């Protein structure tokens, strides 16, 4: 089945980026969103307790709220970074960094997206499971943790020469 091609205002960098790349490409604003959501969750619980107090100590609720806020903030920052990889939001900085990083890998003779010890069918299954998964974090958080060749971009833009076929 061919990959779904989505027309976007900004260029596609990677349709299924590895989780480590998404995190490495976080912007300061992503960290700010992460911190804001982390703080907002227990703060909301605190103010709700002020409005309608419960007899139990709010300490446990606030700690749990902090953990949930931290997790939700990370997922929100991860999603924002993924949107830039997909070209759904402004991504000039990521595009330049991606070109520099992957051209360097090609010059060093390394695989463009890294090597994987997994068989091709496992790589394909991992790709089909993780592509677009950032849109469903509320249901089932899933990240791309497998290096594979399915990224929706032309490797020639990084300087990769097409393999010659012999007949």
VMD Tcl script that builds the backbone (N, CA, C; Angstrom):
set m [mol new atoms 501]
animate dup $m
set s [atomselect $m all]
$s set {name element resname resid chain x y z} {
  {N N UNK 1 A 0.849 -1.171 0.000}
  {CA C UNK 1 A 0.000 0.000 0.000}
  {C C UNK 1 A 0.899 1.240 0.000}
  {N N UNK 2 A 0.681 2.165 -0.914}
  {CA C UNK 2 A 1.527 3.359 -0.964}
  {C C UNK 2 A 1.267 4.278 0.228}
  {N N UNK 3 A 2.313 5.055 0.558}
  {CA C UNK 3 A 2.173 6.021 1.645}
  {C C UNK 3 A 1.193 7.108 1.264}
  {N N UNK 4 A 0.461 7.578 2.239}
  {CA C UNK 4 A -0.459 8.688 2.002}
  {C C UNK 4 A 0.366 9.967 1.854}
  {N N UNK 5 A 0.122 10.697 0.779}
  {CA C UNK 5 A 0.825 11.951 0.545}
  {C C UNK 5 A -0.095 13.085 0.969}
  {N N UNK 6 A 0.374 13.887 1.905}
  {CA C UNK 6 A -0.403 15.003 2.423}
  {C C UNK 6 A 0.262 16.292 1.955}
  {N N UNK 7 A -0.496 17.127 1.271}
  {CA C UNK 7 A 0.026 18.418 0.830}
  {C C UNK 7 A 0.037 19.376 2.017}
  {N N UNK 8 A 1.187 19.976 2.277}
  {CA C UNK 8 A 1.322 20.892 3.410}
  {C C UNK 8 A 1.932 22.206 2.951}
  {N N UNK 9 A 1.775 23.209 3.782}
  {CA C UNK 9 A 2.310 24.532 3.474}
  {C C UNK 9 A 3.836 24.546 3.564}
  {N N UNK 10 A 4.392 23.700 4.410}
  {CA C UNK 10 A 5.838 23.651 4.630}
  {C C UNK 10 A 6.369 22.314 4.125}
  {N N UNK 11 A 7.670 22.226 3.816}
  {CA C UNK 11 A 8.207 20.993 3.239}
  {C C UNK 11 A 8.224 19.830 4.235}
  {N N UNK 12 A 7.979 18.626 3.714}
  {CA C UNK 12 A 8.057 17.405 4.505}
  {C C UNK 12 A 9.525 17.104 4.789}
  {N N UNK 13 A 9.848 16.883 6.039}
  {CA C UNK 13 A 11.208 16.501 6.416}
  {C C UNK 13 A 11.286 14.989 6.583}
  {N N UNK 14 A 10.312 14.419 7.279}
  {CA C UNK 14 A 10.308 12.985 7.553}
  {C C UNK 14 A 8.888 12.584 7.938}
  {N N UNK 15 A 8.328 11.613 7.233}
  {CA C UNK 15 A 6.946 11.219 7.528}
  {C C UNK 15 A 6.847 10.270 8.720}
  {N N UNK 16 A 7.954 9.664 9.120}
  {CA C UNK 16 A 7.959 8.768 10.287}
  {C C UNK 16 A 9.314 8.875 10.988}
  {N N UNK 17 A 9.573 9.999 11.659}
  {CA C UNK 17 A 10.891 10.196 12.276}
  {C C UNK 17 A 11.106 9.297 13.489}
  {N N UNK 18 A 12.353 8.911 13.688}
  {CA C UNK 18 A 12.726 8.124 14.868}
  {C C UNK 18 A 12.529 8.993 16.108}
  {N N UNK 19 A 12.133 8.383 17.200}
  {CA C UNK 19 A 11.833 9.123 18.434}
  {C C UNK 19 A 13.023 9.958 18.899}
  {N N UNK 20 A 14.236 9.437 18.744}
  {CA C UNK 20 A 15.406 10.201 19.196}
  {C C UNK 20 A 15.584 11.479 18.380}
  {N N UNK 21 A 15.264 11.432 17.085}
  {CA C UNK 21 A 15.362 12.643 16.265}
  {C C UNK 21 A 14.307 13.658 16.671}
  {N N UNK 22 A 13.103 13.197 16.936}
  {CA C UNK 22 A 12.028 14.112 17.333}
  {C C UNK 22 A 12.421 14.838 18.615}
  {N N UNK 23 A 12.969 14.114 19.573}
  {CA C UNK 23 A 13.356 14.721 20.849}
  {C C UNK 23 A 14.562 15.634 20.671}
  {N N UNK 24 A 15.542 15.224 19.865}
  {CA C UNK 24 A 16.722 16.075 19.623}
  {C C UNK 24 A 16.341 17.392 18.952}
  {N N UNK 25 A 15.274 17.399 18.174}
  {CA C UNK 25 A 14.869 18.592 17.440}
  {C C UNK 25 A 13.874 19.453 18.219}
  {N N UNK 26 A 13.647 19.161 19.508}
  {CA C UNK 26 A 12.782 20.018 20.323}
  {C C UNK 26 A 13.304 21.449 20.287}
  {N N UNK 27 A 12.398 22.388 20.198}
  {CA C UNK 27 A 12.727 23.812 20.291}
  {C C UNK 27 A 12.525 24.267 21.734}
  {N N UNK 28 A 13.099 25.431 22.099}
  {CA C UNK 28 A 12.837 25.959 23.447}
  {C C UNK 28 A 11.342 26.128 23.723}
  {N N UNK 29 A 10.566 26.461 22.695}
  {CA C UNK 29 A 9.117 26.604 22.901}
  {C C UNK 29 A 8.468 25.264 23.255}
  {N N UNK 30 A 9.015 24.164 22.744}
  {CA C UNK 30 A 8.494 22.842 23.101}
  {C C UNK 30 A 8.750 22.551 24.578}
  {N N UNK 31 A 9.946 22.903 25.036}
  {CA C UNK 31 A 10.250 22.721 26.458}
  {C C UNK 31 A 9.362 23.621 27.312}
  {N N UNK 32 A 9.054 24.817 26.805}
  {CA C UNK 32 A 8.151 25.717 27.524}
  {C C UNK 32 A 6.750 25.144 27.641}
  {N N UNK 33 A 6.253 24.559 26.558}
  {CA C UNK 33 A 4.929 23.917 26.588}
  {C C UNK 33 A 4.946 22.753 27.567}
  {N N UNK 34 A 6.009 21.973 27.534}
  {CA C UNK 34 A 6.149 20.838 28.445}
  {C C UNK 34 A 6.090 21.316 29.898}
  {N N UNK 35 A 6.848 22.373 30.210}
  {CA C UNK 35 A 6.862 22.911 31.578}
  {C C UNK 35 A 5.502 23.486 31.968}
  {N N UNK 36 A 4.864 24.193 31.040}
  {CA C UNK 36 A 3.567 24.807 31.343}
  {C C UNK 36 A 2.506 23.747 31.639}
  {N N UNK 37 A 2.476 22.695 30.839}
  {CA C UNK 37 A 1.492 21.632 31.069}
  {C C UNK 37 A 1.807 20.901 32.374}
  {N N UNK 38 A 3.104 20.689 32.641}
  {CA C UNK 38 A 3.500 20.033 33.887}
  {C C UNK 38 A 3.021 20.828 35.095}
  {N N UNK 39 A 3.163 22.151 35.038}
  {CA C UNK 39 A 2.744 23.001 36.162}
  {C C UNK 39 A 1.229 23.181 36.208}
  {N N UNK 40 A 0.592 23.222 35.058}
  {CA C UNK 40 A -0.846 23.501 35.013}
  {C C UNK 40 A -1.681 22.375 35.610}
  {N N UNK 41 A -1.243 21.157 35.443}
  {CA C UNK 41 A -2.044 20.029 35.919}
  {C C UNK 41 A -2.212 20.051 37.439}
  {N N UNK 42 A -1.119 20.065 38.233}
  {CA C UNK 42 A -1.318 20.118 39.685}
  {C C UNK 42 A -1.910 21.447 40.146}
  {N N UNK 43 A -1.620 22.545 39.432}
  {CA C UNK 43 A -2.200 23.840 39.807}
  {C C UNK 43 A -3.717 23.795 39.673}
  {N N UNK 44 A -4.198 23.178 38.611}
  {CA C UNK 44 A -5.644 23.040 38.426}
  {C C UNK 44 A -6.254 22.215 39.557}
  {N N UNK 45 A -5.583 21.125 39.914}
  {CA C UNK 45 A -6.082 20.304 41.024}
  {C C UNK 45 A -6.083 21.089 42.335}
  {N N UNK 46 A -5.053 21.907 42.548}
  {CA C UNK 46 A -4.969 22.713 43.768}
  {C C UNK 46 A -6.128 23.707 43.840}
  {N N UNK 47 A -6.375 24.410 42.733}
  {CA C UNK 47 A -7.462 25.400 42.725}
  {C C UNK 47 A -8.836 24.730 42.814}
  {N N UNK 48 A -8.972 23.551 42.241}
  {CA C UNK 48 A -10.232 22.822 42.387}
  {C C UNK 48 A -10.442 22.414 43.847}
  {N N UNK 49 A -9.354 22.053 44.530}
  {CA C UNK 49 A -9.459 21.700 45.942}
  {C C UNK 49 A -9.800 22.923 46.789}
  {N N UNK 50 A -9.310 24.089 46.392}
  {CA C UNK 50 A -9.654 25.320 47.116}
  {C C UNK 50 A -11.142 25.634 46.940}
  {N N UNK 51 A -11.666 25.393 45.761}
  {CA C UNK 51 A -13.070 25.700 45.484}
  {C C UNK 51 A -14.009 24.718 46.180}
  {N N UNK 52 A -13.617 23.464 46.200}
  {CA C UNK 52 A -14.454 22.432 46.821}
  {C C UNK 52 A -13.536 21.465 47.573}
  {N N UNK 53 A -13.165 21.804 48.811}
  {CA C UNK 53 A -12.178 21.003 49.546}
  {C C UNK 53 A -12.660 19.575 49.825}
  {N N UNK 54 A -11.694 18.673 49.812}
  {CA C UNK 54 A -11.949 17.292 50.207}
  {C C UNK 54 A -11.271 17.065 51.548}
  {N N UNK 55 A -11.728 16.076 52.300}
  {CA C UNK 55 A -11.177 15.847 53.631}
  {C C UNK 55 A -9.794 15.210 53.579}
  {N N UNK 56 A -9.505 14.466 52.520}
  {CA C UNK 56 A -8.202 13.815 52.394}
  {C C UNK 56 A -7.129 14.852 52.076}
  {N N UNK 57 A -5.899 14.513 52.437}
  {CA C UNK 57 A -4.774 15.401 52.146}
  {C C UNK 57 A -4.569 15.490 50.630}
  {N N UNK 58 A -4.396 16.696 50.111}
  {CA C UNK 58 A -4.229 16.837 48.653}
  {C C UNK 58 A -2.822 16.475 48.170}
  {N N UNK 59 A -1.930 16.124 49.095}
  {CA C UNK 59 A -0.544 15.867 48.716}
  {C C UNK 59 A -0.430 14.762 47.660}
  {N N UNK 60 A -1.103 13.656 47.862}
  {CA C UNK 60 A -1.034 12.541 46.910}
  {C C UNK 60 A -1.633 12.944 45.567}
  {N N UNK 61 A -2.737 13.664 45.610}
  {CA C UNK 61 A -3.380 14.097 44.365}
  {C C UNK 61 A -2.471 15.044 43.586}
  {N N UNK 62 A -1.793 15.935 44.295}
  {CA C UNK 62 A -0.909 16.884 43.617}
  {C C UNK 62 A 0.305 16.176 43.021}
  {N N UNK 63 A 0.837 15.181 43.728}
  {CA C UNK 63 A 1.969 14.420 43.179}
  {C C UNK 63 A 1.545 13.660 41.923}
  {N N UNK 64 A 0.397 13.011 42.000}
  {CA C UNK 64 A -0.112 12.296 40.830}
  {C C UNK 64 A -0.388 13.271 39.688}
  {N N UNK 65 A -0.933 14.436 40.022}
  {CA C UNK 65 A -1.166 15.462 39.005}
  {C C UNK 65 A 0.126 15.928 38.363}
  {N N UNK 66 A 1.192 16.020 39.156}
  {CA C UNK 66 A 2.495 16.394 38.608}
  {C C UNK 66 A 3.023 15.358 37.633}
  {N N UNK 67 A 2.875 14.089 37.980}
  {CA C UNK 67 A 3.324 13.010 37.092}
  {C C UNK 67 A 2.502 13.004 35.804}
  {N N UNK 68 A 1.194 13.125 35.942}
  {CA C UNK 68 A 0.336 13.150 34.750}
  {C C UNK 68 A 0.611 14.387 33.899}
  {N N UNK 69 A 0.826 15.532 34.545}
  {CA C UNK 69 A 1.153 16.751 33.809}
  {C C UNK 69 A 2.479 16.636 33.082}
  {N N UNK 70 A 3.471 16.026 33.739}
  {CA C UNK 70 A 4.777 15.822 33.115}
  {C C UNK 70 A 4.644 14.946 31.873}
  {N N UNK 71 A 3.888 13.855 32.002}
  {CA C UNK 71 A 3.683 12.942 30.869}
  {C C UNK 71 A 2.914 13.623 29.738}
  {N N UNK 72 A 1.846 14.313 30.084}
  {CA C UNK 72 A 1.044 15.000 29.061}
  {C C UNK 72 A 1.850 16.109 28.396}
  {N N UNK 73 A 2.661 16.819 29.174}
  {CA C UNK 73 A 3.500 17.874 28.607}
  {C C UNK 73 A 4.516 17.321 27.630}
  {N N UNK 74 A 5.131 16.178 27.977}
  {CA C UNK 74 A 6.081 15.552 27.061}
  {C C UNK 74 A 5.395 15.151 25.764}
  {N N UNK 75 A 4.226 14.516 25.869}
  {CA C UNK 75 A 3.513 14.091 24.663}
  {C C UNK 75 A 3.123 15.283 23.796}
  {N N UNK 76 A 2.755 16.380 24.427}
  {CA C UNK 76 A 2.383 17.574 23.667}
  {C C UNK 76 A 3.606 18.173 22.957}
  {N N UNK 77 A 4.749 18.228 23.652}
  {CA C UNK 77 A 5.976 18.737 23.034}
  {C C UNK 77 A 6.427 17.819 21.899}
  {N N UNK 78 A 6.315 16.518 22.101}
  {CA C UNK 78 A 6.684 15.539 21.077}
  {C C UNK 78 A 5.803 15.705 19.841}
  {N N UNK 79 A 4.520 15.915 20.068}
  {CA C UNK 79 A 3.588 16.096 18.961}
  {C C UNK 79 A 3.907 17.373 18.182}
  {N N UNK 80 A 4.218 18.456 18.893}
  {CA C UNK 80 A 4.567 19.712 18.212}
  {C C UNK 80 A 5.808 19.538 17.343}
  {N N UNK 81 A 6.812 18.833 17.860}
  {CA C UNK 81 A 8.025 18.582 17.092}
  {C C UNK 81 A 7.723 17.699 15.880}
  {N N UNK 82 A 6.861 16.708 16.054}
  {CA C UNK 82 A 6.475 15.832 14.938}
  {C C UNK 82 A 5.753 16.611 13.850}
  {N N UNK 83 A 4.910 17.548 14.240}
  {CA C UNK 83 A 4.204 18.366 13.252}
  {C C UNK 83 A 5.190 19.120 12.367}
  {N N UNK 84 A 6.297 19.573 12.934}
  {CA C UNK 84 A 7.303 20.267 12.121}
  {C C UNK 84 A 7.979 19.293 11.156}
  {N N UNK 85 A 8.234 18.055 11.587}
  {CA C UNK 85 A 8.797 17.053 10.675}
  {C C UNK 85 A 7.845 16.780 9.519}
  {N N UNK 86 A 6.563 16.755 9.798}
  {CA C UNK 86 A 5.566 16.478 8.764}
  {C C UNK 86 A 5.295 17.681 7.868}
  {N N UNK 87 A 5.767 18.858 8.239}
  {CA C UNK 87 A 5.505 20.061 7.462}
  {C C UNK 87 A 4.173 20.701 7.792}
  {N N UNK 88 A 3.595 20.371 8.929}
  {CA C UNK 88 A 2.300 20.925 9.330}
  {C C UNK 88 A 2.444 22.268 10.016}
  {N N UNK 89 A 3.646 22.610 10.453}
  {CA C UNK 89 A 3.906 23.933 11.031}
  {C C UNK 89 A 5.288 24.384 10.567}
  {N N UNK 90 A 5.603 25.634 10.812}
  {CA C UNK 90 A 6.853 26.232 10.325}
  {C C UNK 90 A 8.043 25.376 10.745}
  {N N UNK 91 A 8.916 25.026 9.774}
  {CA C UNK 91 A 9.991 24.087 10.072}
  {C C UNK 91 A 11.322 24.428 9.410}
  {N N UNK 92 A 11.577 25.694 9.142}
  {CA C UNK 92 A 12.814 26.083 8.459}
  {C C UNK 92 A 14.047 25.626 9.236}
  {N N UNK 93 A 14.027 25.838 10.540}
  {CA C UNK 93 A 15.170 25.457 11.375}
  {C C UNK 93 A 15.413 23.942 11.313}
  {N N UNK 94 A 14.360 23.160 11.406}
  {CA C UNK 94 A 14.484 21.707 11.370}
  {C C UNK 94 A 14.933 21.222 9.990}
  {N N UNK 95 A 14.437 21.885 8.945}
  {CA C UNK 95 A 14.816 21.500 7.583}
  {C C UNK 95 A 16.317 21.688 7.366}
  {N N UNK 96 A 16.847 22.832 7.803}
  {CA C UNK 96 A 18.281 23.093 7.653}
  {C C UNK 96 A 19.107 22.106 8.476}
  {N N UNK 97 A 18.669 21.852 9.691}
  {CA C UNK 97 A 19.397 20.928 10.563}
  {C C UNK 97 A 19.358 19.508 9.999}
  {N N UNK 98 A 18.215 19.107 9.457}
  {CA C UNK 98 A 18.065 17.782 8.862}
  {C C UNK 98 A 18.996 17.622 7.664}
  {N N UNK 99 A 19.015 18.617 6.774}
  {CA C UNK 99 A 19.898 18.552 5.607}
  {C C UNK 99 A 21.357 18.434 6.031}
  {N N UNK 100 A 21.752 19.243 6.998}
  {CA C UNK 100 A 23.141 19.214 7.466}
  {C C UNK 100 A 23.480 17.860 8.096}
  {N N UNK 101 A 22.607 17.380 8.951}
  {CA C UNK 101 A 22.855 16.126 9.673}
  {C C UNK 101 A 22.921 14.931 8.729}
  {N N UNK 102 A 21.964 14.818 7.817}
  {CA C UNK 102 A 21.920 13.645 6.948}
  {C C UNK 102 A 22.953 13.717 5.825}
  {N N UNK 103 A 23.284 14.905 5.359}
  {CA C UNK 103 A 24.381 15.017 4.379}
  {C C UNK 103 A 25.701 14.603 5.022}
  {N N UNK 104 A 25.880 14.943 6.285}
  {CA C UNK 104 A 27.084 14.536 7.012}
  {C C UNK 104 A 27.145 13.010 7.109}
  {N N UNK 105 A 26.020 12.371 7.385}
  {CA C UNK 105 A 25.983 10.897 7.464}
  {C C UNK 105 A 26.354 10.273 6.115}
  {N N UNK 106 A 25.854 10.867 5.024}
  {CA C UNK 106 A 26.167 10.345 3.692}
  {C C UNK 106 A 27.657 10.501 3.409}
  {N N UNK 107 A 28.238 11.654 3.756}
  {CA C UNK 107 A 29.667 11.880 3.537}
  {C C UNK 107 A 30.525 10.906 4.337}
  {N N UNK 108 A 30.053 10.521 5.511}
  {CA C UNK 108 A 30.794 9.570 6.344}
  {C C UNK 108 A 30.572 8.131 5.896}
  {N N UNK 109 A 29.707 7.928 4.898}
  {CA C UNK 109 A 29.437 6.592 4.382}
  {C C UNK 109 A 28.479 5.783 5.235}
  {N N UNK 110 A 27.756 6.448 6.115}
  {CA C UNK 110 A 26.798 5.765 6.982}
  {C C UNK 110 A 25.438 5.677 6.298}
  {N N UNK 111 A 24.627 4.770 6.800}
  {CA C UNK 111 A 23.256 4.655 6.314}
  {C C UNK 111 A 22.502 5.938 6.655}
  {N N UNK 112 A 21.636 6.367 5.761}
  {CA C UNK 112 A 20.947 7.646 5.924}
  {C C UNK 112 A 20.160 7.726 7.229}
  {N N UNK 113 A 19.406 6.707 7.556}
  {CA C UNK 113 A 18.574 6.728 8.762}
  {C C UNK 113 A 19.016 5.712 9.804}
  {N N UNK 114 A 20.205 5.188 9.690}
  {CA C UNK 114 A 20.714 4.234 10.664}
  {C C UNK 114 A 20.439 2.797 10.259}
  {N N UNK 115 A 21.215 1.905 10.839}
  {CA C UNK 115 A 21.078 0.475 10.568}
  {C C UNK 115 A 20.118 -0.145 11.575}
  {N N UNK 116 A 19.466 -1.206 11.154}
  {CA C UNK 116 A 18.559 -1.922 12.040}
  {C C UNK 116 A 18.821 -3.417 11.933}
  {N N UNK 117 A 18.924 -4.100 13.078}
  {CA C UNK 117 A 19.109 -5.553 13.031}
  {C C UNK 117 A 17.803 -6.297 12.736}
  {N N UNK 118 A 16.706 -5.562 12.653}
  {CA C UNK 118 A 15.393 -6.175 12.441}
  {C C UNK 118 A 15.221 -6.601 10.980}
  {N N UNK 119 A 14.477 -7.687 10.738}
  {CA C UNK 119 A 14.161 -8.063 9.354}
  {C C UNK 119 A 13.286 -6.987 8.696}
  {N N UNK 120 A 13.262 -6.988 7.375}
  {CA C UNK 120 A 12.505 -5.965 6.635}
  {C C UNK 120 A 11.028 -5.948 7.018}
  {N N UNK 121 A 10.435 -7.110 7.231}
  {CA C UNK 121 A 9.008 -7.140 7.541}
  {C C UNK 121 A 8.733 -6.514 8.905}
  {N N UNK 122 A 9.669 -6.654 9.845}
  {CA C UNK 122 A 9.501 -6.028 11.159}
  {C C UNK 122 A 9.641 -4.509 11.026}
  {N N UNK 123 A 10.608 -4.075 10.207}
  {CA C UNK 123 A 10.775 -2.638 9.972}
  {C C UNK 123 A 9.514 -2.052 9.348}
  {N N UNK 124 A 8.945 -2.766 8.378}
  {CA C UNK 124 A 7.731 -2.266 7.725}
  {C C UNK 124 A 6.560 -2.229 8.703}
  {N N UNK 125 A 6.441 -3.260 9.534}
  {CA C UNK 125 A 5.364 -3.286 10.530}
  {C C UNK 125 A 5.536 -2.148 11.534}
  {N N UNK 126 A 6.771 -1.906 11.957}
  {CA C UNK 126 A 7.028 -0.806 12.892}
  {C C UNK 126 A 6.666 0.529 12.247}
  {N N UNK 127 A 7.002 0.670 10.976}
  {CA C UNK 127 A 6.673 1.907 10.253}
  {C C UNK 127 A 5.164 2.104 10.155}
  {N N UNK 128 A 4.444 1.071 9.760}
  {CA C UNK 128 A 2.994 1.229 9.598}
  {C C UNK 128 A 2.299 1.466 10.934}
  {N N UNK 129 A 2.858 0.940 12.016}
  {CA C UNK 129 A 2.264 1.169 13.334}
  {C C UNK 129 A 2.565 2.559 13.871}
  {N N UNK 130 A 3.757 3.081 13.591}
  {CA C UNK 130 A 4.144 4.356 14.208}
  {C C UNK 130 A 3.843 5.577 13.342}
  {N N UNK 131 A 3.678 5.399 12.030}
  {CA C UNK 131 A 3.383 6.563 11.195}
  {C C UNK 131 A 2.012 7.116 11.560}
  {N N UNK 132 A 1.938 8.401 11.776}
  {CA C UNK 132 A 0.744 9.143 12.180}
  {C C UNK 132 A 0.312 8.831 13.621}
  {N N UNK 133 A 1.094 8.054 14.351}
  {CA C UNK 133 A 0.685 7.690 15.718}
  {C C UNK 133 A 0.665 8.895 16.655}
  {N N UNK 134 A 1.384 9.965 16.306}
  {CA C UNK 134 A 1.400 11.155 17.155}
  {C C UNK 134 A 0.034 11.827 17.214}
  {N N UNK 135 A -0.849 11.479 16.295}
  {CA C UNK 135 A -2.191 12.052 16.309}
  {C C UNK 135 A -3.111 11.327 17.288}
  {N N UNK 136 A -2.688 10.184 17.783}
  {CA C UNK 136 A -3.528 9.389 18.678}
  {C C UNK 136 A -2.863 9.147 20.031}
  {N N UNK 137 A -2.067 10.105 20.500}
  {CA C UNK 137 A -1.424 9.955 21.805}
  {C C UNK 137 A -2.441 9.811 22.927}
  {N N UNK 138 A -3.610 10.415 22.767}
  {CA C UNK 138 A -4.618 10.338 23.824}
  {C C UNK 138 A -5.166 8.923 23.979}
  {N N UNK 139 A -5.093 8.135 22.920}
  {CA C UNK 139 A -5.599 6.767 22.960}
  {C C UNK 139 A -4.504 5.766 23.307}
  {N N UNK 140 A -3.402 5.841 22.551}
  {CA C UNK 140 A -2.322 4.872 22.739}
  {C C UNK 140 A -1.005 5.508 22.307}
  {N N UNK 141 A -0.208 6.006 23.240}
  {CA C UNK 141 A 1.073 6.619 22.863}
  {C C UNK 141 A 2.015 5.584 22.240}
  {N N UNK 142 A 2.465 5.854 21.019}
  {CA C UNK 142 A 3.386 4.957 20.333}
  {C C UNK 142 A 4.454 5.799 19.635}
  {N N UNK 143 A 5.686 5.350 19.718}
  {CA C UNK 143 A 6.806 6.080 19.137}
  {C C UNK 143 A 7.525 5.177 18.147}
  {N N UNK 144 A 8.216 5.784 17.181}
  {CA C UNK 144 A 9.023 5.018 16.241}
  {C C UNK 144 A 10.381 4.766 16.890}
  {N N UNK 145 A 10.645 3.531 17.271}
  {CA C UNK 145 A 11.908 3.168 17.905}
  {C C UNK 145 A 12.750 2.254 17.019}
  {N N UNK 146 A 12.349 2.088 15.748}
  {CA C UNK 146 A 13.045 1.198 14.824}
  {C C UNK 146 A 13.584 2.017 13.656}
  {N N UNK 147 A 14.866 1.828 13.330}
  {CA C UNK 147 A 15.422 2.451 12.130}
  {C C UNK 147 A 14.898 1.696 10.917}
  {N N UNK 148 A 14.411 2.434 9.930}
  {CA C UNK 148 A 13.883 1.818 8.714}
  {C C UNK 148 A 14.058 2.794 7.560}
  {N N UNK 149 A 13.688 2.356 6.372}
  {CA C UNK 149 A 13.898 3.170 5.169}
  {C C UNK 149 A 12.645 3.891 4.692}
  {N N UNK 150 A 11.570 3.843 5.438}
  {CA C UNK 150 A 10.296 4.419 5.007}
  {C C UNK 150 A 10.118 5.805 5.635}
  {N N UNK 151 A 10.514 6.844 4.908}
  {CA C UNK 151 A 10.449 8.187 5.480}
  {C C UNK 151 A 9.743 9.199 4.590}
  {N N UNK 152 A 9.304 8.791 3.418}
  {CA C UNK 152 A 8.507 9.657 2.564}
  {C C UNK 152 A 9.260 10.786 1.887}
  {N N UNK 153 A 10.591 10.728 1.882}
  {CA C UNK 153 A 11.381 11.772 1.229}
  {C C UNK 153 A 12.350 11.132 0.238}
  {N N UNK 154 A 12.856 11.943 -0.676}
  {CA C UNK 154 A 13.801 11.476 -1.680}
  {C C UNK 154 A 15.216 11.530 -1.102}
  {N N UNK 155 A 15.900 10.394 -0.981}
  {CA C UNK 155 A 17.251 10.395 -0.418}
  {C C UNK 155 A 18.260 11.162 -1.272}
  {N N UNK 156 A 17.939 11.426 -2.541}
  {CA C UNK 156 A 18.864 12.145 -3.417}
  {C C UNK 156 A 19.137 13.566 -2.924}
  {N N UNK 157 A 18.202 14.168 -2.193}
  {CA C UNK 157 A 18.426 15.537 -1.715}
  {C C UNK 157 A 19.535 15.607 -0.673}
  {N N UNK 158 A 19.912 14.443 -0.112}
  {CA C UNK 158 A 21.003 14.396 0.860}
  {C C UNK 158 A 22.320 13.979 0.216}
  {N N UNK 159 A 22.284 13.676 -1.083}
  {CA C UNK 159 A 23.489 13.278 -1.791}
  {C C UNK 159 A 23.640 11.776 -1.948}
  {N N UNK 160 A 22.591 11.023 -1.682}
  {CA C UNK 160 A 22.643 9.572 -1.854}
  {C C UNK 160 A 22.471 9.269 -3.332}
  {N N UNK 161 A 23.410 8.493 -3.876}
  {CA C UNK 161 A 23.317 8.125 -5.287}
  {C C UNK 161 A 22.416 6.901 -5.419}
  {N N UNK 162 A 21.547 6.888 -6.448}
  {CA C UNK 162 A 20.674 5.720 -6.640}
  {C C UNK 162 A 21.506 4.478 -6.944}
  {N N UNK 163 A 21.061 3.336 -6.428}
  {CA C UNK 163 A 21.772 2.083 -6.673}
  {C C UNK 163 A 21.602 1.678 -8.126}
  {N N UNK 164 A 22.712 1.246 -8.721}
  {CA C UNK 164 A 22.659 0.809 -10.113}
  {C C UNK 164 A 22.182 -0.636 -10.156}
  {N N UNK 165 A 21.311 -0.896 -11.102}
  {CA C UNK 165 A 20.829 -2.268 -11.273}
  {C C UNK 165 A 21.566 -2.887 -12.444}
  {N N UNK 166 A 22.031 -4.100 -12.270}
  {CA C UNK 166 A 22.722 -4.781 -13.367}
  {C C UNK 166 A 21.782 -5.796 -13.995}
  {N N UNK 167 A 21.874 -5.918 -15.323}
  {CA C UNK 167 A 20.989 -6.869 -15.992}
  {C C UNK 167 A 21.765 -7.929 -16.701}
}
mol reanalyze $m
mol bondsrecalc $m
mol representation Tube
mol addrep $m
